[in-house]
């Protein structure tokens, strides 16, 4: 097999959490033939799984939505860092892929991405060299990264001057928010930087970028004016650059978009300039969605775009675990913890149960909740007076997550399952 085949169809075997220790390693493409079923106990728990039908629905829905808005999709690869999911996104019609680091970018390029963004500042010598190496290896590769300061530009220019024969770097100006992360804080700062970028022999200025997600509240009355004010700033800088002929490309890139209020920026990604504009939405978490933070946020998105509740994105990731102990009334300890499941935005939520030996799932009582996590344990609590609701030792509990990014990075692989939890495929993760 060649390198890309090994990346897309790798060996998965013992030593990968969630893979049977008594089974020889298999290629990803061989897993469906095993007949394994999560509920039959064929795979050790805890185990994170992806539901195929929801996954495919999300890929298609977001692609169709961006087309309807007249913009393109460059989903953020840091969410999954999965070559198999990168290929699915590209095959579904994504313009390209976005990453946060050059190391992440290299995985995406190896998976076949040829139009890429680094939605971050690049400023180390090792990263400049890495970008040039990738560009030299792949003649059809495009890499665009963010610049937000003269100090960063000075570092780029110093490296470029010391490395004759390098290709000019393609860059976008990042527009930032007071108290937020990186990005120019004022219009004057951004347009001064634009002039310096245009004059530089080391870079080509090809667009303007921002990230709106950190300020999202899930409240249209607050989110709409917030997003409009940010995009007004982006458009004002773009118009200045066009008026002063500061862009160094025939097509201008304008990019924004997390996975929380993406609809509020989508309509502002193609300002009318004197040359073609390509709007790029960078949402990443849409691919699996979740049962927590993003579900709450997207419910509000649905109301704004006139989509029926639940008709847009669907939760595609679940983490299954065993009840390992019932040490006191109203408390069960699950064999799953911070090493296995996200907890940065909210604790996981019980969504399904399956008794030992059962091949189907049932709903959990509404009183159940996860109240805490240790490295390898979760605390499932309920009203101690309602023992009829209590789970049994050895029972399997399915958990929904809040924020997929920080569950993906806890696994080396995840099986893709059908509605009956039969394994039909898998993805690997490269964090």
C-alpha positions in Angstrom: 0.0 0.0 0.0 1.1 3.6 -0.6 1.3 6.2 2.0 -2.2 7.6 1.5 -3.7 4.1 1.4 -2.0 3.4 4.8 -3.3 6.6 6.2 -6.9 6.1 5.0 -7.0 2.3 5.5 -4.7 1.8 8.5 -4.2 -1.2 10.8 -6.2 -1.0 14.0 -5.5 -3.5 16.7 -4.7 -4.4 20.3 -3.2 -1.4 22.1 -5.9 0.9 20.6 -8.4 1.6 23.5 -11.7 -0.1 22.6 -10.2 -2.8 20.4 -10.4 -6.4 21.6 -7.1 -7.6 23.0 -7.6 -11.2 21.9 -8.1 -10.2 18.2 -5.4 -9.7 15.6 -5.1 -6.2 14.0 -7.3 -5.4 11.1 -7.4 -2.9 8.3 -10.1 -0.3 8.7 -11.8 -1.7 5.6 -11.9 -5.2 7.1 -13.9 -4.2 10.3 -17.4 -4.5 8.7 -16.8 -8.1 7.9 -16.2 -9.0 11.5 -19.9 -8.7 12.4 -19.0 -7.0 15.6 -21.8 -5.3 17.6 -21.2 -2.9 20.5 -24.3 -4.1 22.3 -23.2 -7.8 21.9 -20.1 -7.1 23.9 -17.7 -7.7 21.0 -15.7 -4.6 21.9 -14.3 -3.5 25.3 -15.8 -0.5 27.0 -15.6 2.4 27.4 -16.0 3.1 23.7 -16.7 6.2 21.7 -18.8 5.4 18.5 -20.0 7.4 15.6 -23.5 6.8 14.2 -23.3 6.4 10.5 -26.7 7.8 9.5 -26.3 11.0 11.6 -22.8 11.5 10.4 -23.8 11.3 6.7 -26.8 13.5 7.3 -24.6 16.2 8.9 -22.0 16.1 6.0 -24.8 16.5 3.4 -26.8 19.2 5.4 -23.9 21.6 6.0 -22.7 21.2 2.4 -26.2 22.0 1.0 -26.6 24.9 3.4 -23.4 26.6 2.4 -24.3 26.2 -1.3 -27.6 27.8 -0.6 -25.8 30.7 1.0 -23.6 31.0 -2.0 -20.4 30.4 0.0 -17.9 27.5 0.3 -17.0 25.2 3.2 -13.5 24.8 4.6 -14.3 22.8 7.7 -11.9 22.9 10.6 -9.9 19.7 10.8 -8.8 20.2 14.4 -12.2 19.0 15.5 -11.6 15.4 14.4 -8.0 15.1 13.1 -9.3 12.1 11.2 -8.1 11.4 7.6 -11.2 9.3 6.9 -13.5 12.2 8.0 -11.4 14.7 6.0 -11.9 12.6 2.9 -15.7 12.4 3.6 -15.8 16.2 3.9 -13.9 16.8 0.7 -15.9 14.1 -1.2 -19.1 15.8 0.0 -17.9 19.0 -1.7 -15.8 21.0 0.8 -13.6 23.6 -0.9 -10.8 22.7 1.3 -9.8 22.2 5.0 -8.8 24.4 7.9 -6.3 23.6 10.6 -4.8 25.3 13.6 -1.2 24.2 13.3 1.3 23.2 10.6 1.5 19.7 12.2 -2.3 19.3 11.8 -2.1 20.7 8.3 0.4 18.0 7.3 -2.1 15.3 8.2 -4.7 16.9 6.1 -2.4 17.3 3.1 -1.4 13.6 3.5 -5.1 12.8 3.3 -5.5 14.6 0.0 -6.4 18.2 0.9 -4.9 20.7 -1.6 -6.7 23.9 -0.6 -6.0 24.7 3.1 -6.2 27.4 5.7 -4.3 27.7 8.9 -6.8 29.8 11.0 -3.9 30.9 13.3 -0.8 32.9 13.2 2.4 31.2 11.9 5.6 32.6 13.3 8.2 30.0 14.1 11.1 29.1 11.8 10.2 25.4 12.0 6.7 26.1 10.8 7.9 28.4 7.9 10.2 25.6 6.8 7.4 23.0 7.2 5.1 25.0 5.0 7.7 25.5 2.3 8.5 21.7 2.4 4.8 20.9 1.8 4.6 23.4 -1.0 7.7 22.0 -2.6 6.4 18.4 -2.3 2.9 19.2 -3.6 2.9 21.6 -6.6 -0.9 21.9 -6.5 -1.1 22.7 -2.8 -2.3 26.0 -1.4 -1.7 27.1 2.2 -3.0 30.4 3.6 -2.4 31.5 7.2 -3.2 34.5 9.4 -1.2 37.6 10.2 -2.2 40.1 12.9 0.9 42.2 13.7 3.9 43.9 12.3 6.0 41.9 14.7 4.8 38.6 13.1 5.4 40.0 9.7 9.0 40.9 10.7 9.6 37.3 11.7 8.2 36.1 8.4 10.4 38.5 6.4 13.5 37.6 8.4 13.0 33.9 7.7 12.1 34.5 4.0 15.3 36.6 3.4 17.5 33.9 4.8 15.9 31.2 2.6 16.4 32.1 -1.1 14.1 30.3 -3.5 11.2 30.1 -1.1 7.6 30.7 -2.3 5.9 33.8 -1.1 3.5 33.0 1.8 -0.2 33.6 1.3 -1.8 35.4 4.2 -5.0 36.8 5.5 -5.4 39.6 8.0 -7.2 38.5 11.2 -9.8 40.8 12.7 -10.0 40.3 16.5 -12.1 41.3 19.4 -11.1 43.2 22.6 -10.5 40.7 25.4 -10.5 37.8 22.9 -7.8 35.9 21.2 -5.5 37.0 18.4 -6.4 39.5 15.6 -6.2 43.2 14.9 -8.2 45.2 17.5 -8.8 48.3 15.4 -9.5 49.3 11.8 -6.5 51.6 11.7 -4.2 48.8 13.0 -5.6 46.4 10.3 -5.3 48.8 7.3 -1.8 49.8 8.4 -0.8 46.1 8.5 -2.5 45.6 5.1 -0.3 48.2 3.5 2.8 46.6 5.0 1.8 43.2 3.8 1.2 44.4 0.3 4.6 46.0 0.2 6.4 42.9 1.5 8.4 40.7 -0.7 7.7 37.7 1.6 3.9 37.5 1.5 0.8 37.9 -0.7 -2.2 39.4 1.0 -5.2 37.3 -0.2 -8.0 38.0 2.2 -9.6 38.9 5.6 -10.6 36.6 8.4 -12.3 36.6 11.8 -13.7 34.1 14.3 -17.0 34.9 16.0 -17.5 31.8 18.1 -16.1 33.0 21.4 -18.7 35.7 21.9 -21.7 33.5 21.0 -24.4 33.3 23.7 -27.2 31.3 22.0 -29.5 34.3 22.2 -30.5 35.9 18.9 -31.1 39.3 20.5 -27.4 39.4 21.7 -25.8 37.3 19.0 -27.2 39.1 15.9 -25.8 42.6 16.7 -22.6 41.1 17.9 -22.0 39.2 14.7 -23.1 42.1 12.5 -20.6 44.5 14.3 -17.8 42.1 13.8 -18.6 41.5 10.1 -19.0 45.2 9.6 -15.3 45.5 10.6 -14.3 42.7 8.3 -16.1 44.3 5.4 -14.7 47.8 6.1 -11.1 46.4 6.1 -11.8 44.4 2.9 -13.2 47.5 1.2 -10.2 49.6 2.2 -7.8 47.0 0.8 -9.7 46.9 -2.4 -9.9 50.6 -2.8 -6.1 50.9 -2.2 -5.4 47.9 -4.4 -3.7 46.1 -1.5 -4.9 42.6 -2.3 -2.3 40.5 -4.2 -4.7 37.9 -5.7 -7.4 37.9 -8.4 -9.8 36.4 -5.9 -10.3 37.6 -2.3 -10.9 35.2 0.5 -13.2 36.3 3.3 -13.6 33.7 6.1 -15.3 33.2 9.4 -17.4 30.6 11.2 -17.4 28.4 14.2 -20.2 25.9 14.8 -22.4 28.0 17.1 -23.7 31.0 15.2 -22.5 30.2 11.7 -25.7 31.4 10.1 -25.1 35.0 11.3 -21.7 35.3 9.5 -22.5 33.2 6.4 -24.5 36.0 4.7 -21.6 38.5 5.2 -18.8 36.5 3.6 -19.2 37.8 0.1 -18.9 41.6 0.2 -19.2 43.3 -3.2 -15.7 44.3 -4.1 -14.1 45.1 -7.5 -12.9 41.5 -7.9 -14.3 38.0 -7.2 -14.8 37.1 -3.5 -14.9 33.6 -2.1 -16.6 33.3 1.2 -15.3 30.4 3.4 -17.1 29.1 6.4 -14.9 27.1 8.7 -17.4 25.2 11.0 -15.9 22.0 12.3 -18.0 20.5 15.0 -21.0 20.2 12.7 -19.7 16.8 11.4 -20.7 15.0 14.6 -22.6 17.8 16.4 -23.3 16.9 20.1 -26.0 16.4 22.8 -25.0 19.5 24.8 -23.6 22.9 23.9 -23.8 22.8 20.2 -27.3 21.2 20.3 -28.5 24.2 22.3 -26.8 26.7 20.0 -28.0 25.1 16.8 -31.6 24.9 18.1 -31.4 28.7 18.0 -29.8 28.6 14.5 -32.7 26.5 13.3 -35.3 29.1 14.5 -33.4 31.8 12.6 -33.1 30.0 9.3 -36.6 28.5 9.4 -35.5 24.9 9.8 -37.6 22.5 11.9 -36.3 21.6 15.3 -33.8 18.7 14.8 -34.0 18.9 11.0 -30.5 20.4 10.7 -27.6 18.7 12.6 -27.9 15.5 14.5 -25.8 14.1 17.3 -23.5 11.5 15.8 -21.2 10.6 18.7 -21.9 8.5 21.8 -19.6 7.1 24.5 -20.7 3.8 26.0 -19.5 2.6 29.5 -20.2 0.0 32.1 -21.8 0.4 35.5 -18.9 -0.9 37.6 -20.2 -0.2 41.1 -23.3 0.7 43.1 -21.6 1.8 46.3 -24.5 3.7 47.9 -28.2 4.6 47.3 -28.6 7.0 44.4 -25.1 6.6 43.1 -23.6 4.4 40.4 -20.0 4.6 39.3 -19.4 4.3 35.5 -16.1 3.0 34.1 -15.5 6.1 32.0 -13.8 9.4 32.8 -11.8 12.4 31.8 -9.4 10.2 29.8 -12.4 9.2 27.6 -15.0 11.9 27.2 -15.2 15.7 27.0 -16.0 17.8 30.1 -14.6 21.3 29.2 -18.0 22.9 28.4 -20.4 20.6 30.2 -20.5 17.2 31.8 -21.8 14.3 29.6 -25.4 13.3 29.8 -26.9 9.8 30.0 -29.0 9.2 26.9 -29.5 5.4 26.6 -29.1 2.2 28.5 -28.8 -1.5 27.7 -28.9 -4.3 30.2 -26.2 -6.9 30.1 -27.1 -9.3 27.3 -29.6 -7.0 25.7 -29.1 -6.1 22.0 -31.4 -3.1 22.1 -31.3 0.2 23.9 -34.0 2.0 26.0 -34.4 5.5 27.4 -32.9 6.5 30.7 -35.0 8.2 33.5 -35.0 12.0 33.2 -33.7 12.2 36.8 -30.3 10.6 35.8 -27.3 12.9 35.6 -23.6 12.8 35.6 -22.4 15.0 38.5 -18.6 14.5 38.3 -15.7 12.8 36.5 -12.4 11.5 37.7 -9.7 10.2 35.3 -11.4 6.8 34.8 -14.7 7.2 36.7 -18.0 9.0 36.3 -20.6 9.7 39.0 -24.1 8.8 37.9 -26.8 10.0 40.4 -30.6 9.9 40.7 -33.1 10.3 43.5 -32.3 7.6 46.1 -36.0 7.1 46.8 -36.6 5.9 43.3 -34.7 2.6 43.3 -36.8 1.4 40.3 -34.7 3.8 38.2 -31.4 2.4 39.4 -29.0 0.8 37.0 -27.5 -2.6 37.6 -23.8 -3.5 37.9 -22.7 -4.6 34.5 -25.4 -2.6 32.6 -24.2 -0.5 29.7 -24.9 3.3 29.7 -24.7 5.5 26.6 -23.5 9.1 27.2 -24.0 12.1 25.0 -21.2 14.7 24.9 -20.9 18.5 25.0 -18.2 19.6 22.6 -16.9 16.9 20.3 -13.4 18.3 19.8 -12.3 17.3 23.3 -13.7 13.8 23.0 -12.0 13.1 19.6 -8.6 13.8 21.0 -9.0 11.1 23.7 -9.1 8.2 21.2 -6.9 6.6 18.5 -9.9 5.2 16.7 -13.7 5.2 16.7 -16.0 2.6 15.1 -18.8 3.8 12.9 -22.0 1.9 13.8 -25.4 1.4 12.3 -28.7 2.0 14.1 -28.4 -1.4 15.8 -24.8 -0.7 16.9 -23.3 -3.1 14.4 -19.8 -1.9 13.4 -19.7 -1.0 9.7 -16.6 1.2 9.4 -14.2 3.2 11.5 -12.1 6.3 11.7 -8.7 6.9 13.1 -7.6 10.1 15.0 -4.2 11.7 14.7 -3.7 14.1 17.6 
